[in-house]
Amino acid sequence: MIGRRELLIGAAAAAALSRPVRLPAASGDADARLRRVLDGLAALPDPAAKLARLMPLSTAGLSHSAMLDLITARQGLAVDARIAQVFPFGEPGGSPYVVGPSSGAWREAAKGKATPSLAGRIEDETRRIAAAAKAGVRLPQPLLDRTVAAIRAVGADGAVGAALARQAAVLASLRGPADDAPGVWRLPRGRAWYALMLERSLGEPIDPAAAHRRLMREWQALAARADRLLAAQGFTRGSVGERFVAMFRDPRWHYPDSSAGRDRAVADMNATLDEARARVPELIGPVPAFCLDVAVRRMSPAEEAARKSGYRIVATPTTRGAYFVDLADIARRPSWSLGSVVHHELLPGHMIQLPIEAAADPHPLRLEYAPAFAEGWGVYAEALSAGTGAFGGDDPMLLGNIHWLLFRIGRGIVDTGIHYARWSLAKAHQTLRETQGEPAYFAPFSTDIDRIALEPGIRAAEALTWLRLADLRTRMARNRRPDDAMRRFHQLVLAGGRKRLETIEAEISGK
């Protein structure tokens, strides 16, 4: 529960639009004492013990950022304590499965990283796999088969090879009747656990059924908009997904597959960035000047040849921020698909939120217990930009924005679809194919769906964070001038770095 004092502190952090989002003052004695306590929680045995250690602590004398650390740690540990009672398997906030097709110590052996302790770690995982199986926690069969095949393909020698052979044999022995249902509803108390995992990642309680309905409504609304815009561009035959595939293939929007073509793509993105930079005061209000000192940059030839994924350098008072865009397969990056990337990755997306957060120096527990906020803000920012006219008059760019939002919300629907609505892997794939059509540049459908099956709640929470931020902004705008309320809301949300949705809602209610 957040008290009145905490609400006032949170409100004060964004009270005046005449100054930028507040950067933290140097930590005082109270902040340092709290950080020592938070650091020491790792030595305690379980979430309940950790929560008990934090409950008597006062927020008196804490900076805004430290207060958020304490509140967020309490909220998150309270959820983890409930998770431990319902489902004592896997890591808190992670997969219920000990190993999978892309996780486990076996992957170190596959990369040739055989350390003296590796065989023992593999054996320990095998014991945990067997113990979980006795309680009914087993990998879904399609993913189990892929994991067994991957482990058997490692080909290690000696103790590591023997440990891998035993692990593969134990996993193979768990194979049951053919089943394409990968959701955690199959597991003991899996439905209750999934609801708690959503709450943990999202930052507020939500019924999985309500989450699924909300995501489906937004998905259908985006698909209807895409249908109209695609028809206006001459794409009238087939499903929305099939027409998006055709638009991706249309050479009218392709850059040349050359160094000059890649330079042109970066230049176009920087032109979009210049327009976005000019709109930040209107949309967000004042922010630290270094947040705006950012650019799109091209990767080195070696990085492009290695097909490195896009990455960021977060701006600081002494370092210019940059987003290095991945253009190796430039035929899959038509011009209309890149505008929304600018708003998500740079302004007003990650390059505002992340530098402000870094300056606040949040404790790692705050990052742990508000995991969906950063990505949710990025999606919210790209939707905000399009919704306030960033692509006005440019229907192809609007379609690019819609395609990215379909990707973001499609991930959420697959999450709730698999783990709540009992979808098969095949149904999840069909759903994405019919409406999104072309997978995101960095996330093939099958890879993304497998990851969602193994990591329940995370992708749904990211999409829902976007939608809930939009809801809360609307609530704050009641009986206020809309533009002023929007900027005031963004100042509050960004102040001090990430926070859970229940904290944001409490701060709004206290204003």
N, C-alpha and C positions, 0 to 999 in steps of 0.2 A: 504494500500500500504506500502511495506517495503522499506525504503530508503537505500542509499548506506552505511550509517554509521551502520545501523542495520545488513546489510549483512556482513560487515567487522568484526563486533563483533562476529557474528555467525560463520564465517569462522575461526576466531582466536581461538575459543573454541576447534577446532579440527585440528589445523594447523600442529602440530608436532606429529608424531607417536613415538617420542622418550620419550614422557611422557604420563601418563594415561589420560583417559577422565577426564577433569577438574572438581574438586569439588569446590563448591562456596566459595569465601572468605566471611568473616563476613559482614553482611549487613551494608552499610553506611547510611548516612542521606537520600540520594536520594531513596534508597530502602525502608526505613522506611516510608518516605512520600508517596510513591506510594502505599504501602500496606495499609496505612490508607485510601487513596482514594478508593482503591478497596473494602476494608471492608465497606466503607460508601455507596457503590452503592445499597446495599439492601434497603436503605431508599427511593430510587427514584422509581417513579411509574411504569415505563415501560422500555423496552430495548432501545428505542430511546433516552430517557432522560439519561440513563446510558451511552450510547455511546457518547452523546454530552458532558458529563462530562469528558470523557477520551480523546477525540480528540485533545484538545489543549496541552496535556501533552507531554513533551519532553523525549527522551530516554537518554539525557545527564546525565552522572554520574551514570547510573544504571549498576548493575552487569549483567552478561549474563542471569542469571536466572530471575531477575526482568524484564529485557527487554522482555524476552519470556512471562512473565506474562502479560505485557502491550499489546504486539502485539496480543497474543492469545485472551485476553479479548475483544479487539477491533474487531477482526475478528469474534468471536462468537456472540457478541452483534449485529453486523451488520446483521448476518443471523437471529437472533432472532427478530430484528426489522421488517424484511421482513416477517417472519412467523406470527407475530402479525397482520400484515395487511391482510395476506391471510387467516388465520385460527385462530381466537381468542378463541380457545377452548382447554381444557386440559392444562397440564403443559409444559413449554418450554422443548423440548427435550424428552418428555415422551409420554404417551399414550393419544389419543384424548378422551378417555372415563373416566368418573368420577370413576366408579367402574368396576370390572370384577371378573372372577372366582377366581383370586388370589390377588385382590387388593381392597382396600376400608376399611372404618372403621368397617364394619361388621366383619372383620377377628379378630379384637380385642375382640369383643363379643364372637366369636367362641372359642377363647382361654381362655375365662373366665376373661378377663381384663376389666371389666366394671367399668370405672371411672365416676365421677359425670358429666364430660363434654361429655361423649361418645354419649348420646342420642342426644344432640344438634349438634354434628358433623355429625351424621347420617342424621339428618333432613336437615342440610345444604347441604350435598351431594345429598339428594333427590331433593331439589330445583334446584340444578345445573343440575341434570339428566333431569328434566322436561324442563328447559330452553334450554339445548343443543338439546333435542329432537325436540323442536319447530323449531330449525334451521336445522334439518335434521341429527343430529349427534346421532346415536343410535348404541348400541352394535350389531355386527352381530348375527343373530338369534341363531346359535348353542351355542355361548358363552353367550348370554343373558339367554337362558334356563338353562345353568349350573349355572349361577350366581344366578338366582331366586331360583333354587333348593337348592343351598348352603346357601343362606340367610334364607330361610324357615326352614332349618334344624338346625339353631343355637339354638333355644329354649330358648331365654333369657326372663326374666320376667320384669315387671314394665315398666318404661319409655323407656328403651333400647329395650325391646321386642316390644312395641308399635311402636317405630321408625323403627325397622326392618320390621315389618309387612307392614307399609306404604311404605317403600322403595321397598319391594318385589312386592307390588301391582302396584306401578308406573312402575317398570320395566316390569312386566307382561303385562301391558296395551300397551306397545310399540311393542309387538309381531306382526309381519306382516306375509305375505305369506312365506312359507318354502323357505329358500335360504341358500345354502352352500357357498356363496361368502363372505369371511370376509375382503377383501381388503379395504383400505382407499380410493380407487378410487370411492367408492360408496358415499362418503361424499361430501358436498359442497366444491368445489375447492380442492378436495382431491388429485388430480394428481399433482397440483402445490405444495401443501403442502408436499407431499411425496418427491418430488425433493429437497425441502429445508431441509427436515429432513435428507436426505442422505448427503447433503452438510454439515449440522451441525455436524453430527457424523463423517463423513469421513475426513473433514478438507480441502476440496476443492470441487468446483462444479463438478457435473457429471450428465449427462442425464440418467434417469432411464432405458431407452431402451438400451443405450450403456453399462450400468452397467450389465443389465441382459444378454446381448450377451457375455460380457467378462466372467462373471461367468460361463455361459453355456459352453463356449469353454474350460475353464480350467477343468470343471467337466468332460467333454467328454474325454479330454486328460488323466486325471487321471484314468478314467474308462477303457480306452484302455490299459494303462500300467498294471492296475490290472488284466485285462483279460489275458494278456500274462503271468504274473507271477503266477497267480492262476493255469493256465493250466500246467505250469512247475512243480507245486507242486502236480499235479495229480487231481486238481479240474476242471473238464472239462464240467460238466453238469449243465444246468440252467443258470440263469442270473448272472451277477457279484455279485449282492446282495445275491442271493441264495448260491453262492459258498463261499462268505465271512461267511455266517451263518454256513455252513458246516465246514469251517476252524476253526471258534470259538468253535465248538463242538468237534473237533478232540482232543482226549486225549493225543496225542503226545506232545502237548505244554502246558498241564495243570500242574499247581503246585498242590501238595497234599493239601487237605482241612484240614490243621492242623497248629499248631503253627510253626512247623518246615518248612512246605511248605511256609508259609508267610515270615518267616525269609529268606528262600532261594530267594524268589522273591525280597525282599529288597536288599539282597546281590548282586543279578544280576543287579539290577538297579544302585547300587553304583559302580559296575564294569564299566557299561556304562558311568556313571558320571565321573569316573577317566579318561576315554578316552576323553570325551568331555572337561574336564578341561585342558588337555594337548593341545587341539586344539584351545583354546581361543586366544592365541597370534597370531596364524596363521590366524584365521577368523576375529577377532574383533580388534586386536591390544591391547596395554596396557590398563588395567582396574584396579581400586583400588583392592588391594590384598584381602580385605574382601569379595569382590564379589565371589571369588573363594573358600572361606571357607564355603562350603555348603555340605549337605549330604541328602540322602534319609533316612527317619526314619519310623519306624513302629508305628502305633497308639497304644494307651494303649488298654488292653482288654475291658475296659468299652466303649471306643470310638468305637471300632470295633463292639461290641454288639449293640450299639446304631445306627450303620450304619452311622456314621458321614462322611460327605464328606471330600475329601482331602483338606488340607490347608497348608499354608506356614508360616514360620517365616522368615521375610526378614532380610538378613545379614546387620549388621552395623559394625563400627570399633571395637565395644566391644561385639557383639553378633554373634554367629555362625548361619548362615542361614540353614534352613531345609525345606524339603517338606515331609509332613506326608501323605503317600499314603493310599488310602482307598482300603482295601483288604478283606472286610467282605464277599463279594460274589466272592471268588477267582476263581471260575469256569468260571466266565465271564471275567477274566483277564489273558488270555493265555500269555506265555512268550513273544511272538512276538509283543504283543500290548503295552508293557511297555517301550521299548527303546525310542520311540518318545516322551513319557511322560517326560522322563528325559531331553530331549533337549528343550521341550516347557516350563516345569515348572522350570527347574534349569538352565543349561548352554547349549547354550548361550542365553537362553530365559529370563524368568522373573527375575531370580536371578542375572542377570547383569543389566537389565534395571531398575528394581524397586529400588535397593539400590542406584544407581546413582541418580535417581529421588528424592528419599527421602532425600539424602544429599543436593540436590539443594533447598529443601523446597519450592516447587511451591505453589503459591496461589491457593485456592480451585477453583477459576474461571478458572485457566488453566486446572485443572482436568475436570471441567465441559465442557469446549469447545474443548478438544482433547480427547473425551471419548473412541474412538476406538483404540487409539495408543497402549496402553499397551497390549491388547489382540492381536492386529495386529502384534506387535513385537514378541510375543510368537509364533504365527503361522509361521511368517516369519523365526524365528530362527530354528524351527523344519524342515521346508522345506530347509533352507540353509544347515543345517547339513547333511541331506540326500543327497542333491544335490552336496555336496563337498566330498562325499565318506564315511560318517560315518557308513553306513551299507553295504559297498562294500563286495560282495561275500556272503551276508546273505539275501537271497530272502525273507524268512519269515519276517525278521525285516523290509525290504523295504515294504512289504505288510502292515505291521502294520503302518508304516508311511503314506502310501497311504490311508489306511482306516481312520486315523485321519484327513488327509487333505480333504478327501471326506466329512467327518462330518463337518469340518469348512466351506468348500465352499458350502456344501449342505444347511447349515443354510442360507447362503447368497442368494442362488437360491430360497429357499422357501420365503425369504423376498421379493425379487423383483418379484418372481412369483405371490405371493398373492397380493401385493400392486400395482404392475405395470401391470403384464400380466393377471390378473384377474383369477388366479387359485382358485379352491375350496380347502377346507380342505382335501377332499378325494384325489385330484390330488397331493397336496403337500405330503401327506403320501405315496402315490403310488410311487412318484418319489424317495423319500428317500429309500423306501423298495427295489426298483429295483436295485439301484446302491450301496447304502451303506449296505443294508441288515440288519446288526446288529446295533442297536442304540448305541451311546456312553454310556459308563458305567453309567454316571451320568445324562443322558438326554434322556429319552424315547421319541420316535417320537411324540406321541400325546401331551405330555407336552411341548416339544420344539416348536411345530407348533402353539399351542395356544398362547404361549408367544410371538412368532414372529408376530402373527396376531394382538396382542394388543400393541406391541412396535415397530412401523415401523422404518426401516432404520438402526437399531443398528447392527444386525447380518450381513447385507450386507456390512456395513461400516467396520466391523472387517475383513471380508474376503478380501475386496478390499484394505484395508490398507496393508495387506500382499503382494498382487499382485503389488500395486503401489510402495512399497518399493523396490521390485525386479526390477521394471521398472527404478526407479531412480538410483539404483545401476548400472544398465547397461549403463544408460546415462553418469554417472560419469566416467565409465571405458573407454569411447571413448578416443583414442589417449593417453592412460596411460597404464602402466603395470597393468594387471588385478588384481593381488594379492594386490599390493599397493593401487590401486583405491578402492578395496573392503574394506580394513581396514580403509582407509581415510573416506570412506562413512559411515562406522559404527561409527567411532569416532564422526563425525559430527552429525549423527542422535541421538546418545545417550547423547551428551553433554547437560547438563542443564535439563535433563528430557524430558518428552513428549512435543510434539509440533504438530501443524497442518501440514498436507501435503503441503499446500501452502507455509508455512514457510520453510520447508525442500527444496522444489523446488527452492525457491528464494535464499537460501543459496548456493545451488549447482550452480545456474546460476551466482552467484557473485564470484565464485572461479576462 
